[in-house]
Amino acid sequence: MSDKLIECVPNFSEGKDAAVIKQITDEIEKIEGTRLLDVDPGADMNRTVVTFVGNPEAVKAAAFNAIKKASELIDMSKHKGSHPRMGATDVCPFVPVSGVTTEECIELSKEVAKRVGEELKIPVYLYEKSAAVPERQNLAIIRQGEYEALPEKLKKTEWKPDYGPDEFNAKAGSTVIGVREFLIAYNISLNTREKLHATDIAFELREKGRSSRRPVTKPYYFKSEGIVKYAEGNYPCGSCDFDGNTIAETVKHCREEHDYDLVHLLKLNGIDPEHPEGESTKKPGIFKECKAIGWMVEEYDRAQISINLTNYNVTSMHHVLEKTRELAAERGLVVTGSEIVGMVPFPALLETGKFYLKRQGRSTGIPIKDILNTAIYSLGLKDVSDFVIEERVLGLPKPEKNALVEMKLNDFVDEVSRESPAPGGGSIAALAGALGAALCSMVSNLTSNTRGSEEVDRILNEAAVECQEIKNALAKAIDDDTNAFNAFMDAKRLPNKTTEEKQLRQQAMLDGLKQAVMVPLNTAKLSLKAIEIADKVARNGNPNSVTDVGVGATAAYTGVIGGIYNVLINLKTIKDEEFNKEMRETCAKLKHEAIEKLKVVQDYVEGKLN
């Protein structure tokens, strides 16, 4: 797989026929350089969301081939389903993951769109970051009227496609293509079969909100008497009883009294903010970057709220779930679980796990997998269908194949004992530092957030988080140290005959040695930090665990000294006097501080023992 990585999430208007879906995904898998991550069909929606990643050229080819195959196999004139749709390939978003700029991704999306329009004769609209005009950024606006509205829509100048013919393609419909932020497709299930109940909550959640009514009936807003509309000389506020004489007056009122932009809200709902007369007034939803609808899912025999979170840094899963639980309770409903359609970014699930740990009064300074599991169970992701972290989380940190840290403990010890020079002292120093930090985290978590611990909770929770970060970095350094040594050995084996070859070899060896110095130097620095934290944990942690802190600090000291030794031994072959001088001074300072700080911890621990 290339260092340049793009995610593509095409949505196809077929969710029932497994053979058709398989033929489409086969077109993706046959392209070298792509990896199919997820295929999520929905029978009631009659729609399948496919997720795959790959290098730019591979993704470009696979996306086109899949769109082409869908246009051959799916007949939109016969399509029925609960999800809004415009075409056989309804939408095909590209998401830059790594090594690719947004601009590069936009250019790629336009190349695919142009090819789809010209070769397949499918009208194509660009959306989100690829949109040529602001009015087409929002998918919901482009998709208004859905497939059935296309014949008339394509006759209008303002809806001329960005690519392809402005003629109705009855079989394939139209396709929307563009670049967007990572979108989390998230569904929340309710203990009801009533679609209107799910829709009522969905309209409260989504950014575009709903048509306003007066007077308001609670708890179900849709049961309120009548929809309020704009009229010449009377422009009602959707959020209160205010009536403006002009639309400008109401826009100002909404901004000053309710802190929202009415012009933006009207545009989201496809209403001309300069001439809204005859249109229903709008009440904004609770969350920005959130789209939602309600539907009935026969497969689960319950209603769901289907949500698209278009920027999880603004609104994430835990935000909408907790508000949904609140709104559901007001209506006598219960949230019975939720599901993520396709993939979810690692940072989003991590933040959700931390959110719930904090709500529970627990430390977030625990292993990453434990945080993610907290998110999974708190969201109820296993209540609707199974959720496997390794398969569904994009960007999940994981060691390289054959990493030392993935070995069983006895196998690792055996590997160290063999005649090969690596893994050696540098890797063991990193392991020692990681174990030292882990012990300090353990004592912090044992003590904090228990009855009577309020005075030290903040200190110990912060210590646990810091120790987890140090532990993770040093666990990675176990392999980094061995890899750095191996890189130096590879450089030594480079050709050494011509003058040019000798120069290249010499430079590669020097670079390898400097890297072999920086890894253990960082091990020493991180291990010293673990000793510093150990002092705080010893003084504020459970007295019965003080010896664990002492062992942790001593192990971390081994990390400091082991790191320093590996720096000094590698300096002997580096012919850079200024670099050598700087490194030796740094090591001397690190050793002095480590000895002093370890003594403070040991004196405290031994004082408690005596």
N, C-alpha and C positions, 0 to 999 in steps of 0.2 A: 504494500500500500504506500502511495506517495505521501510526502510530507504535506502536500497541498490536499486539503480535504474539504469536500462540499457535501452537505446533506441535501437530499431531494425527497419531497413528501407528496407525490402525486395522489390525487383522490379520484378514483374511477367510479362511474355510476353503474356498478354491478356488485351486489353483495350476497347473491344467492347461489349463483352457478360457480361451483369450485373449479370446474374445468376451464371456464372462461378466465377466471382470476389467475389460474396457474399459467395459462398461455401468455398472459400479459406479463407476469413476473418472470417467466422464462426469458423474455426479451431483455430484462434487466440483468439477470444472472449470467447470460451468455457473453456479456461484455467484460473483458478482462480489466481489472482495476476497480471493479465495483464490489460492494458487499451488501447483500439484502439483509436488513436488520429486523424488519417486522412487516407482517401482512395482517391487517385487522379488518375482516369483513363484518358488515352489519346487515342482517337479512331484512329487518324492518325498515332501515334507512335505504336499503338496496344500494349500498355504497361500500367501497373498500379503500382504506387508507394504507398506502404502502410507504415504507421508509427504507431508503438505501443511501449509502455513502460511497465516495470514491474520489479519484483525482478528477480535475476539471474536464479533461477530454473524455474520460470514461463516462462521467455523469451526463455530459452533454449528449453523447451517443445513446446511452441507455434511456434517457428521458424521451428522446425523440422516438426511439423504437417502441417504447411502451405506449406512447400516445398514438402512434400509427396503428399498433395492434388493437388498441381499445376502439379506435374509429372503425376498424374492420369487423369487430366482434359484437359491439354494443349498438343497438338501435334505439336512439333516444325517443323516437316517435311512439315507442311501446313502453317506455320506462315509467315506472311509478315507484315512489319511495317517500319516506317522511322527511328526508334531509333536503334543504334547498340545493338546486343544481341547474347548470346551464348546458352541460355537454357530457359526452362519453368520458372524456377526461375533464372533470369539472374545473379543477385548479391544479397547477403544478408549481409549487414554490421551491426556490433554491435558498439554502441557508449556508453562509460561509462558516465553516467550523474552525479550521486552522490553516495557516500559511497562505490564505487567500483574502484579498481585500474585498470590501463590499463593492467597490467599483468594478473589479474584475468579475465578480459574480453577476453584477448587473449586465455587463457586456455579454457574458455567457447566456443569460436568460433571454436577451434580445436575439442572439444567434439562433437559439432553439425556437423562439416564437416566430422568427422570420421563416425558418425552414418549415415549421408546421403550417403557417399560413400559405406559403407558396407551393409546397409539395403536396400537402394533404387537403388544400382548399378549405381549411377550417378558419373561421374568423377568430382572431386572437386579441385579447385585451391585456395590456400590461398593468400590473397593480403594485401596491406597496412601494418599495424603494425604486422599482423599475418604471413606475408610472411616468408618462410624459407630461401629464397635467395633474394638478392636485386633486381634481374631482374624481380621478380614477384610482386614488391610493387605496380607498376602502373597498374590500371585496364585496361587502354587503350591498353597497351602492351599485357596483357593477352588476351584481346578480339580481337586482330587483326585477320582479316579474318572472324570473327564472327562464327555463327553456321555452315555455309557452309564449313569452313576450318577445322572443327573438325576431320573428318575422316582421313585426311593426317597428321594433327597436332599431333594427339594422337599416331602416329607411331614413332614420333621423340623422342629420349631419353631426349632431353632438355625440352620437353613438357609433360613428364610423370606426371600425376596428383599427387597432394599431398595425396589425399585419393580417394578410389574407383578404379574401373577398368580402364585400359588404352585402353578400347574398346569403340567404338562409340555407344552412346545411342541415336538412331534416334528420339525417341519420346520426351525424356526429355532434350537432349543436354547435356550441362555441366553447372556447377554452380560455382560462385566465392564467397567465404566467408572470412570474416576477420574483424578486428577492425580498425576503422578510427576515425579521428577527426570529429567533427560535420560538415557535408557537407550541404551547402545551394544550393538547386536546384532552379535556378533563370532563368526565360525566359524574354526576351525583345522583344516586338512586333514592327514591322516596317510598314509603310504605303505602302507596296509593296507586290505583290504576287510572286515576283521573288526570288526563293530560293538562286540563285547564289549571289544575293546582300547581303542577310543575311550571307551566308557562307563567303563572302569576308571580312566582318567586324569581323565575328567570328574568322577567322584565324589571324587577326591582334591582337585580344584580348588575345587568349589562349597562355599559356606558351610554348607549343611545336611549335607554329608558323606555318610556311608554307614553301613550296618549293619556292626557290627564282628564280626570272626571270630577264633577261637583254635584252634590256633596259626597264626601268620601265615606265609603262603607268599609269597616274593618271586620275581620282580618283580611278578607279577600277583596283586593282593590277592584278586580274586574267586575264585581257585583255592584259597584257604585252606579248611581242612576244614569248619568249621561255624559258622553264625551264632550268636552268644551272645544269650541273652534274659534279661530281668528276671524274677525269681521272688520270691515272698514270702520275705523274710529273706535274699535274695541279689541284690545290685544291682551287677553288674560295671561296671567302667570300660571305656569303648570304646577308650581310648588306651594302656592298660597292663594288667597282670595283677591289679590291685587289685580286690577284691570288698567292697563295703560291706554292712553288715547292714541299713541303711535307705537309702532314696533320698536323704535329707538328708545322710547321711554321704558318699555318692558325689558329690553335688553339691558339698560342701565340698572333697573331694579333687580334683575336676576344676578347681575354681577355684584352689586353692593349688598344685597340682603341675603343671597343664597350662595354666593361665591362660585358661580359657574357661568360659562360663556354660552349664551342662548343661540348666538349665530352659529357656533360650532355644533351645538346640539341639533339645530334644525338641518344643517347640512348632512349630519350623520343619518338623519331620517329622510333624506332626499327632498327636503323642502327648501324652496327659494327664500332666504331670510329677508329679502327686500320686498317680496310679494307673497306673504304667507296666507292671505285671505282665503277662507274656505277650507283650509287645512286644520287638522286637530292640533291643539296645543300640546307641548311635550314636557314631560316630567323626567328629569335626568335620573339615571341609575346610580348606584352606589360606587361602582368601581370603574376606574379608567382602564384602558387597554383590556377590556373584558367584553366578550360577545357571548350571548346565551339565548337558548330557546328551550322550550319544553316539549317532550314527546313521550309517547307510550312505546315501550319495548316489550313485544310479545314474548321474546325469548326469556326475559327475566320476570315476566308477568307483573311489571310495575312501571310507573312513570319515572322518567329521568329528566334532569336538567343537563343539557349538553352545552358545555362551556369551552370557548377558545380564549386562552390567556395569551395575548399577543406580545406582552412584555412582562415576563415573570419577575423582573426587578421592580416593577411598579405594583403589580397585583399578582400574588402567587396563590398556590392551591389552598394553603391554610387560611388565607384571607377570606376567600369565597366560601370555603367549607364552613368555617365558624359562623359567618353571617347567615349561610343557608340553614344551619342548625337552629339558629335563633329565629329566623323567619318561619321555618317549618314548625317550630314549637308554638309560635303564635297562632298557627293555623291548625293545630292539633295533629300535625304530621311528625314523622320521625325519619331522619336520614338513616338509611340501612346500609350504606357503603358507598364507595366511589371507585372509579376506574380511570386509568390513564390510557388513552388510545395512542398507540405508537410508543415513541421514546420520550424520556424526560431528561433534561440536563442535570448532571450531577450537582452543580451548585444550588439548583432549585430544590431538589429533594433534601440536600444537606441543610439548607436554611429552614425548611419545614420541620425537620427533625429537631433542630435547635430550638425552634419556636415552641414545640410541644414539651421539650425537656424543661425549658424555663417556666412554662405554665405549671408544670408538675413540681416546681421547686427543686429540680435536679441539676446536677452539673452537666455542662456541655463538654467538659474535658474528659471524654471517654472515646474509645476507638471509633473510627469513622463508620464501620459496619454497624455498630450499635446505634449510632445516630440515625443512619438510614433506616434501620429496622424500626426505630421509634416512629419515624415518618410514615412508614408503610402501615403500621398497625393503628396509628392515630388517624390517618386518612381513611382507614378501612379498605385499603387496596386489595386485600385478599378476601373481602367479604363478597365481592361480585364475581371476580375471576382470579386466577392465580397471578402472582407478580414475582418474577425472578430478577433480582437486582442485576446480576451479571448480564442478563439479556436485554434489560429495558432501560438501563441508565447510560446515557451517552456521556463520555468523558470520565467514566469511573476510573480513579487512579488504580493502576495495577502494575505489579512488577513485570519486568521483561521476562520472556520465556527463558527457562532454566536459571532463573535468579537464585542466588544463594538463600535469600530470605524465604523462599518458597520450599526449601528443603526441610525434611524432618530434622529434629534436633540432633538425634544420634548420627544421621547421615552427614549433617553439617560438621559435627565434631570429627567424624572420620575423615571428611574431606580436608579439614585443617591439618590433620595429622599425617597426611600423605607427603610424598617427596616433592610434590610440585610447590613452587615458591608462593603461589597465590591460591586461595586466600591466606593472608598472613597477618602480621601484627596490626596493620592499618584497619583491616576488616574487624579484627577482634576488638580493637580500641573503640570502633564505632558501635559494635554490639554492646560493649560494656557501658558506654555512655547512654545508649538507648534503654538498657535495663535499669540504669540508675534513675533516669527520668521517669520510667514506667513505675518504679516503686514509689517515687514521690507523688505521682498522680494517684496511685492506689490509696495512699494514706490520706491525701486531700479528699478524695471521694468518699472514703470510709467515714470521715469526720464531718464534712459539710452537710448542710441541709437536713440535719437531724434535730431533735428536740434540744433546745438550749444552746444551739450552735450559731445563733443569729449574728453574734458579734464577730465571728471569724469567717462567716460564709463567703463574703466578698473576697477576702484574701485567699481562701482555699480554692474557691471556684476559679479565680484567675490563675492560680498556681497550676491547677489541673489542666486548664486549657493550654497554658504555656508548655507544660510537660508533655502533653500529647503532641504538640507541634515539634518539640525537640526530639521526642521519641520517633516520630514519623520521618523526620529529616535524617536522623542517624541510622535508622533502619535502611533507608535508601543508600546511605553512605557505605554500608557493608558491601554492597555490590559496586558502588562508584569507585571505591578504593581499589578493588580487584581489577575493574575495567581500566582504570587509569594506569595501573602497572602493566596490564596487557597491551595498552596502546603504546607505551614506551618500548616494550619488547618487540612489537610489530615494527616500530620505527627502526630499531636496530637491525631488523632483517631486510631493510630496503636495499636496493642495488647500491654498490659502493665502488664503481669502477671509474667512471668519467668524473671530471671536475664538477659538472652540473649535478650529477647523481650524489656526489659526496656532500655538496652544499645542501641539497634537498634533504638528504638523510640527516645531516647535522641539525638542520632547523627542526625537522620532525621530532628528533630525539629531544631537543631542547624544549619544544612545546609539550611533549609528553611528560618530561620531567617536571616542568612547572605545574602541569595539571596534577601530577603525582604528589606535588607539594601542597597544592591548594586544597585538595580533598581532606587529607589528615589535619591540615591547619584548621579547617572549618569544623572537623570533629572535635578538636581541642577546644575551640571557642564555644561550641554548643554544649559540650560536657561541662565546661566551667560554669555556664549559665545554669545547668542542672544543679550544680553544687550550691550556687547562690539561692536557688529556689528551695533547695533542701533545708536551708537554715530557717526560712520562713515557715515551712511545713512542720519542721521539728518543734518550733515554738508555739504553733497554733493548732497542730493536729492532735489526734488522740494520743495521750501519754502511753497507752498500751502498745502503740505502734511505733514508738520512737526508734526502736532498733531497726525497723524496716527503713526508716529514713536514713539511719546511720549506714546501713548496708548500701542504700541507693547512692549516698554521697561518696562512699568509698569506691563503688563501681564507676561512678562518673569521674572520679579522680584518675582511675585507670584509663578512662577515655581521654582525659587531658594529656597525661604523660605519654600514653601510647601514640596519640596524634602527634605530639611534639617529637618523639623519637623518629617517627616516620618522615617528618619534615626534615630533620637534621641529617638523616642518612642519605636522603635524596639530594640535599644541597651539595654534597661532596663532589658530585659530577656535573654541577651547573657552573659554567664559567661566566657568571654574571655577578661581579663583585657587589654592585649596588643592591641587586635583588637579594644576594646572600646576606648582606649586612642587615637589611630590613627584616628578613625572615628570622635571623638569629635573635635580634632585639625583641621581636614580637614573641618568639617562643620563650625567651627568658622572662618576659613580663607575665605571660600566661602561667608559667610554672610557679612563679613567686605568688601570684594571686591565688592559684589553686591550692598551694600548700597552706597559705594563711586561712583561706575560707574553709578548707576541709578541717583544719584544726578547730575552728570555731564550732563547726557542727559536731565533731567528735567530742570535744570538751562538754558540749551541752548534753549530748546523748549519754556519755559516761557519767556525767553529774547526776542525771536522772536514775542511772542504774545503781549508783552508790548511795 
